[in-house]
Amino acid sequence: MSGEVPKHGTAKAGTGRMSRVRHRLRGPRPEAVPVLVGRACALVGVLDVAAGVFPRFRHSRMHAIAEVLPGALGPFAAALSLSAGVLLLLLAHGLKRGKRRAWRAAVALLPAGAVAQFTYRHSIVGVLISLALLAPLLRHRDQFSALPDPRSRWRALANFVLMSAGSLLLGLLVVSVQGERMVGDPSLADRITHVVYGLFGFEGPVDYQGNTSWTVAFSLGALGLLTAVTTIYLAFRPEHPAARLTEEDEARLRALLERHGGRDSLGHFALRRDKAVVFSPSGKAAVTYRVVSGVMLASGDPIGDVEAWPGAIERFMDEARAHSWTPAVMGCSETGGEVWTRETGLDALELGDEAVVDVADFSLAGRAMRNVRQMVKRIERAGYETRVRRVRDVGEAELERIRRAADDWRGTDTERGFSMALGRVGDPADGDCLIATAHKADEEPGPYGDLKAILHFVPWGTDGASLDLMRRDRSADPGMNELLIVAALQAAPKLGIARVSLNFAMFRSALARGEKIGAGPVLRAWRGLLVFLSRWFQIESLYKFNAKFQPRWEPRFVVYRASGDLPRIGFAAMQAEGFVNLALPLPRPLRRRRPSDRRPCAHGTTTERNVRAA
């Protein structure tokens, strides 16, 4: 019996080896093909560009590889290598995301490269490499079915700027690496001039020996042609603008909020008109979102009946898969995070805490409220008075003055806010919103009369309010925000409001625990980093401002697919919130000439939900 065991083990080992061989022969999993093909195209593109730019590279050992890559063709090898390399690099990202149009372009480009290899160089190896890349594209074509992203004509202008800059730098590199064959020693200005002339197809001031001038001329001309062709394509292709909330969608969302709006303090922010929406099959729940840099970014919990949430979440994930968008949720509650993770297999990470004040428990009495109490009393003695009203109770002339003041008092060049901002003030459809204003009548009126500060709250069900924006005149006395929050909390019982949601404090628990006695070195280091980042982002200041009002803290979470997606999601969230602006908005004078729109939808009309604490 002792001799039979090794035979059994050998049989198992042989079976395992055969299984691995069969697995390798089958190739990669179909869902992994887009990423692998995209990486292969990117590698081919980099090698093609290198082969076209660096003379020594074309005559090195790597030349044996680069010569047979698509694009390195005949006497125009340098120019065609640059062209094919840049095109493949442009296609690589779309192929990784499984985009159908990128697949079509690659399927057209690779056979063209194979034909050119055979026609110009009679290279069987070059043909095989092209077909080797083409084979998985055709075999797994069903993996490249993602629909196009939202886009606009601004993409053409952005492409022109970026491609022009890239072509200028790459062209300067092409001109400079041929230094051994230059006639004389042209200056940097002469080389840049030569590149600019070459991009437009003209001869520049730099001369070369032999056929090098033709190589440089064709390379620069190819770069200029690519810039022109890609810009023209983007300018004249069909426009797919970013989705907007239609009037019908808004009406359906408002109906859901009337029945279920009290569950989530962020629910009313789903009515931002630069968001899109997907509804559950029953229509009893919905998820609103915006697509930013390929990230499908939802905010808060789904709207509607909790039992119908899974249907809306499933529709959301289907839409993400159809366009190959990265799904993410910013600022959902603990209940929302549990449903998202259970229904989708996504992960959740605590992002921070929302400050919620229960009106019945709020009082200015006591030592803990001493600083706020003293500040409010001092401001009131200075002659300021406050008014807290529903939007429907404010006259149109005053509302228009408030809108203009809110726009001019914005503290940044771009509006900020997405997950906790409505994006408008004084819309007739938002009559239940609250406006708290501070006034000072005993001084010369300014451009907005005696108005000095504004707070805007959106409804949170029938008995709550959620802070939207805070704006104040920079010439007003410090403490306007504290004054108006206290005024709103004191007026809340008369308005039937029992709870008020204030600002969201990112990483609040880390800041709170890190400053306590006994905090470990890791926690203290993390807190130190957050304090350092607070110089640019209001992390610590928002936490300390909210803490003045003795709120209860409600945790909020970010839901994501994989840890590798977090940097991309974070960058997309910063774009959505207005901290990073990659858009190309109209000049401010042109925006002001546009007629007032009661349904603002364009990107950049979001509101700032930041505290500018004095």
ZIPEPE-V444891 format. One record per residue. N is the residue number from 1. RES is the residue in one small letter. OMEGA is omega as a letter, one per 20 degrees, with the letter a starting at -180 (none if undefined). D_FIRST is the distance of its C-alpha to the first C-alpha in whole Angstrom. Layout:
<<N	RES	OMEGA	D_FIRST> <N	RES	OMEGA	D_FIRST>>
//
This chain:
<<1	m	a	0> <2	s	r	4> <3	g	a	5> <4	e	a	5> <5	v	r	7> <6	p	r	10> <7	k	r	11> <8	h	r	11> <9	g	r	13> <10	t	r	15> <11	a	r	16> <12	k	r	17> <13	a	r	19> <14	g	r	21> <15	t	r	22> <16	g	r	23> <17	r	r	25> <18	m	r	26> <19	s	r	28> <20	r	r	30> <21	v	r	31> <22	r	r	32> <23	h	r	34> <24	r	r	36> <25	l	r	37> <26	r	r	38> <27	g	a	40> <28	p	r	41> <29	r	a	42> <30	p	a	45> <31	e	r	47> <32	a	a	46> <33	v	a	48> <34	p	a	51> <35	v	a	50> <36	l	r	49> <37	v	r	52> <38	g	r	54> <39	r	r	53> <40	a	r	53> <41	c	r	56> <42	a	r	57> <43	l	r	56> <44	v	r	57> <45	g	r	60> <46	v	r	60> <47	l	r	60> <48	d	r	62> <49	v	r	65> <50	a	r	64> <51	a	a	64> <52	g	a	68> <53	v	a	69> <54	f	r	68> <55	p	a	69> <56	r	r	67> <57	f	a	64> <58	r	r	65> <59	h	r	65> <60	s	r	62> <61	r	r	58> <62	m	r	58> <63	h	r	60> <64	a	r	58> <65	i	a	56> <66	a	a	59> <67	e	a	61> <68	v	r	59> <69	l	r	59> <70	p	r	61> <71	g	a	64> <72	a	a	65> <73	l	r	67> <74	g	a	69> <75	p	r	72> <76	f	a	72> <77	a	a	69> <78	a	a	70> <79	a	a	72> <80	l	r	69> <81	s	r	66> <82	l	a	68> <83	s	a	69> <84	a	a	65> <85	g	r	64> <86	v	r	66> <87	l	r	65> <88	l	r	62> <89	l	r	62> <90	l	a	64> <91	l	a	62> <92	a	a	59> <93	h	r	59> <94	g	r	60> <95	l	r	57> <96	k	a	55> <97	r	r	56> <98	g	a	56> <99	k	a	59> <100	r	a	60> <101	r	r	63> <102	a	r	62> <103	w	r	59> <104	r	a	62> <105	a	r	64> <106	a	r	60> <107	v	r	60> <108	a	a	63> <109	l	a	63> <110	l	r	60> <111	p	r	61> <112	a	r	64> <113	g	r	63> <114	a	r	61> <115	v	r	64> <116	a	r	66> <117	q	a	63> <118	f	a	63> <119	t	a	67> <120	y	a	68> <121	r	a	65> <122	h	a	64> <123	s	r	60> <124	i	r	57> <125	v	r	55> <126	g	r	58> <127	v	a	57> <128	l	r	54> <129	i	r	54> <130	s	a	56> <131	l	r	54> <132	a	r	51> <133	l	a	53> <134	l	a	54> <135	a	r	51> <136	p	r	49> <137	l	a	53> <138	l	a	53> <139	r	a	50> <140	h	a	50> <141	r	r	53> <142	d	r	53> <143	q	a	52> <144	f	a	55> <145	s	a	57> <146	a	a	59> <147	l	a	63> <148	p	r	65> <149	d	r	66> <150	p	a	70> <151	r	a	72> <152	s	a	76> <153	r	r	78> <154	w	r	78> <155	r	r	75> <156	a	r	77> <157	l	r	79> <158	a	r	76> <159	n	a	74> <160	f	a	77> <161	v	a	78> <162	l	r	74> <163	m	r	74> <164	s	r	77> <165	a	r	76> <166	g	r	73> <167	s	r	74> <168	l	a	77> <169	l	r	75> <170	l	r	72> <171	g	r	76> <172	l	r	77> <173	l	r	73> <174	v	a	74> <175	v	a	77> <176	s	a	77> <177	v	r	74> <178	q	a	76> <179	g	a	78> <180	e	a	78> <181	r	r	80> <182	m	r	82> <183	v	a	86> <184	g	a	87> <185	d	a	86> <186	p	a	86> <187	s	r	86> <188	l	r	84> <189	a	r	86> <190	d	a	87> <191	r	r	83> <192	i	r	83> <193	t	r	86> <194	h	r	84> <195	v	a	81> <196	v	r	83> <197	y	a	85> <198	g	r	82> <199	l	r	81> <200	f	r	84> <201	g	a	84> <202	f	r	87> <203	e	r	87> <204	g	a	87> <205	p	a	89> <206	v	r	86> <207	d	r	86> <208	y	r	83> <209	q	r	83> <210	g	a	82> <211	n	a	80> <212	t	a	78> <213	s	r	81> <214	w	r	80> <215	t	r	76> <216	v	a	77> <217	a	r	80> <218	f	a	77> <219	s	r	75> <220	l	r	77> <221	g	r	78> <222	a	r	75> <223	l	r	75> <224	g	r	78> <225	l	r	77> <226	l	r	74> <227	t	a	76> <228	a	a	78> <229	v	a	76> <230	t	r	74> <231	t	r	77> <232	i	r	78> <233	y	a	75> <234	l	a	75> <235	a	a	78> <236	f	r	79> <237	r	a	75> <238	p	a	75> <239	e	r	76> <240	h	a	73> <241	p	r	75> <242	a	a	73> <243	a	r	72> <244	r	r	75> <245	l	a	76> <246	t	r	78> <247	e	r	80> <248	e	r	78> <249	d	a	75> <250	e	r	77> <251	a	r	79> <252	r	r	76> <253	l	r	74> <254	r	r	77> <255	a	r	77> <256	l	a	73> <257	l	r	75> <258	e	a	77> <259	r	a	75> <260	h	a	72> <261	g	a	74> <262	g	a	74> <263	r	a	70> <264	d	a	70> <265	s	r	72> <266	l	a	71> <267	g	a	72> <268	h	r	75> <269	f	r	74> <270	a	a	72> <271	l	r	76> <272	r	a	76> <273	r	r	77> <274	d	r	75> <275	k	r	72> <276	a	a	71> <277	v	r	69> <278	v	a	66> <279	f	r	67> <280	s	r	64> <281	p	r	64> <282	s	a	66> <283	g	a	68> <284	k	r	68> <285	a	a	66> <286	a	r	67> <287	v	r	65> <288	t	a	68> <289	y	r	67> <290	r	r	68> <291	v	a	66> <292	v	r	67> <293	s	r	65> <294	g	r	63> <295	v	r	62> <296	m	a	62> <297	l	r	64> <298	a	a	64> <299	s	a	66> <300	g	r	66> <301	d	r	65> <302	p	r	65> <303	i	r	68> <304	g	a	68> <305	d	a	66> <306	v	a	63> <307	e	r	62> <308	a	r	62> <309	w	a	61> <310	p	r	58> <311	g	r	60> <312	a	r	62> <313	i	r	59> <314	e	r	57> <315	r	r	60> <316	f	a	60> <317	m	r	57> <318	d	r	57> <319	e	r	60> <320	a	r	59> <321	r	a	56> <322	a	a	59> <323	h	a	60> <324	s	r	57> <325	w	r	59> <326	t	a	57> <327	p	r	58> <328	a	r	59> <329	v	r	61> <330	m	r	63> <331	g	r	65> <332	c	r	63> <333	s	r	63> <334	e	r	60> <335	t	r	60> <336	g	r	60> <337	g	r	57> <338	e	a	55> <339	v	r	56> <340	w	a	56> <341	t	a	52> <342	r	a	51> <343	e	a	52> <344	t	a	51> <345	g	r	49> <346	l	r	51> <347	d	r	51> <348	a	r	54> <349	l	a	56> <350	e	a	59> <351	l	a	62> <352	g	a	65> <353	d	r	67> <354	e	a	70> <355	a	a	73> <356	v	r	74> <357	v	r	77> <358	d	a	78> <359	v	a	82> <360	a	a	82> <361	d	a	81> <362	f	r	83> <363	s	r	86> <364	l	a	87> <365	a	r	88> <366	g	a	86> <367	r	a	85> <368	a	a	82> <369	m	a	84> <370	r	a	87> <371	n	r	87> <372	v	a	87> <373	r	a	90> <374	q	a	92> <375	m	a	91> <376	v	a	92> <377	k	r	95> <378	r	a	96> <379	i	r	96> <380	e	r	98> <381	r	r	100> <382	a	r	101> <383	g	r	102> <384	y	r	99> <385	e	a	98> <386	t	r	95> <387	r	r	95> <388	v	a	92> <389	r	r	92> <390	r	a	90> <391	v	a	90> <392	r	a	92> <393	d	r	95> <394	v	r	95> <395	g	a	98> <396	e	a	97> <397	a	r	99> <398	e	r	98> <399	l	r	94> <400	e	r	95> <401	r	r	96> <402	i	r	93> <403	r	a	91> <404	r	r	93> <405	a	r	93> <406	a	r	89> <407	d	a	88> <408	d	a	91> <409	w	r	89> <410	r	a	86> <411	g	a	85> <412	t	r	83> <413	d	r	83> <414	t	r	81> <415	e	r	80> <416	r	r	77> <417	g	r	75> <418	f	a	72> <419	s	a	70> <420	m	r	73> <421	a	a	76> <422	l	r	78> <423	g	r	80> <424	r	r	83> <425	v	r	86> <426	g	r	89> <427	d	r	87> <428	p	r	89> <429	a	a	86> <430	d	a	85> <431	g	a	88> <432	d	r	86> <433	c	r	85> <434	l	r	86> <435	i	r	89> <436	a	a	90> <437	t	r	92> <438	a	a	94> <439	h	r	98> <440	k	a	101> <441	a	a	104> <442	d	r	106> <443	e	a	106> <444	e	a	107> <445	p	r	104> <446	g	r	102> <447	p	r	101> <448	y	r	99> <449	g	a	102> <450	d	a	101> <451	l	a	97> <452	k	a	95> <453	a	a	91> <454	i	r	89> <455	l	r	86> <456	h	a	85> <457	f	r	82> <458	v	a	80> <459	p	r	80> <460	w	a	77> <461	g	a	77> <462	t	a	80> <463	d	a	80> <464	g	r	79> <465	a	a	80> <466	s	a	78> <467	l	a	79> <468	d	a	79> <469	l	r	82> <470	m	r	84> <471	r	r	87> <472	r	r	90> <473	d	a	93> <474	r	r	92> <475	s	a	96> <476	a	r	95> <477	d	r	95> <478	p	r	91> <479	g	a	89> <480	m	a	90> <481	n	r	86> <482	e	a	86> <483	l	a	90> <484	l	r	89> <485	i	r	85> <486	v	r	87> <487	a	r	90> <488	a	r	87> <489	l	r	85> <490	q	r	89> <491	a	a	90> <492	a	a	86> <493	p	r	87> <494	k	a	91> <495	l	r	88> <496	g	a	86> <497	i	a	83> <498	a	a	81> <499	r	a	78> <500	v	r	79> <501	s	r	76> <502	l	a	77> <503	n	r	75> <504	f	a	71> <505	a	r	70> <506	m	r	67> <507	f	a	65> <508	r	a	67> <509	s	r	64> <510	a	r	63> <511	l	a	67> <512	a	a	68> <513	r	a	65> <514	g	a	65> <515	e	a	69> <516	k	r	68> <517	i	r	67> <518	g	r	64> <519	a	a	63> <520	g	a	60> <521	p	a	60> <522	v	a	58> <523	l	r	60> <524	r	r	64> <525	a	r	63> <526	w	r	62> <527	r	r	65> <528	g	r	67> <529	l	r	66> <530	l	r	67> <531	v	r	70> <532	f	r	71> <533	l	r	70> <534	s	r	73> <535	r	a	75> <536	w	a	74> <537	f	a	73> <538	q	r	74> <539	i	a	71> <540	e	a	73> <541	s	r	76> <542	l	r	75> <543	y	a	73> <544	k	r	76> <545	f	a	78> <546	n	a	77> <547	a	r	76> <548	k	a	80> <549	f	r	80> <550	q	a	77> <551	p	r	75> <552	r	a	72> <553	w	r	69> <554	e	a	67> <555	p	r	64> <556	r	a	63> <557	f	r	60> <558	v	r	59> <559	v	a	57> <560	y	a	55> <561	r	a	52> <562	a	a	50> <563	s	r	51> <564	g	r	52> <565	d	a	55> <566	l	r	57> <567	p	r	59> <568	r	r	60> <569	i	r	60> <570	g	r	62> <571	f	r	65> <572	a	r	65> <573	a	r	66> <574	m	r	69> <575	q	a	70> <576	a	a	71> <577	e	r	72> <578	g	r	74> <579	f	r	73> <580	v	a	72> <581	n	r	75> <582	l	a	74> <583	a	r	76> <584	l	a	79> <585	p	r	82> <586	l	r	85> <587	p	a	88> <588	r	r	89> <589	p	r	93> <590	l	r	91> <591	r	a	89> <592	r	a	92> <593	r	a	94> <594	r	r	92> <595	p	a	93> <596	s	a	92> <597	d	a	89> <598	r	r	88> <599	r	a	84> <600	p	a	83> <601	c	a	80> <602	a	r	80> <603	h	r	77> <604	g	r	79> <605	t	r	81> <606	t	a	79> <607	t	a	80> <608	e	r	79> <609	r	a	78> <610	n	r	78> <611	v	r	80> <612	r	a	83> <613	a	a	83> <614	a	none	87>>
//
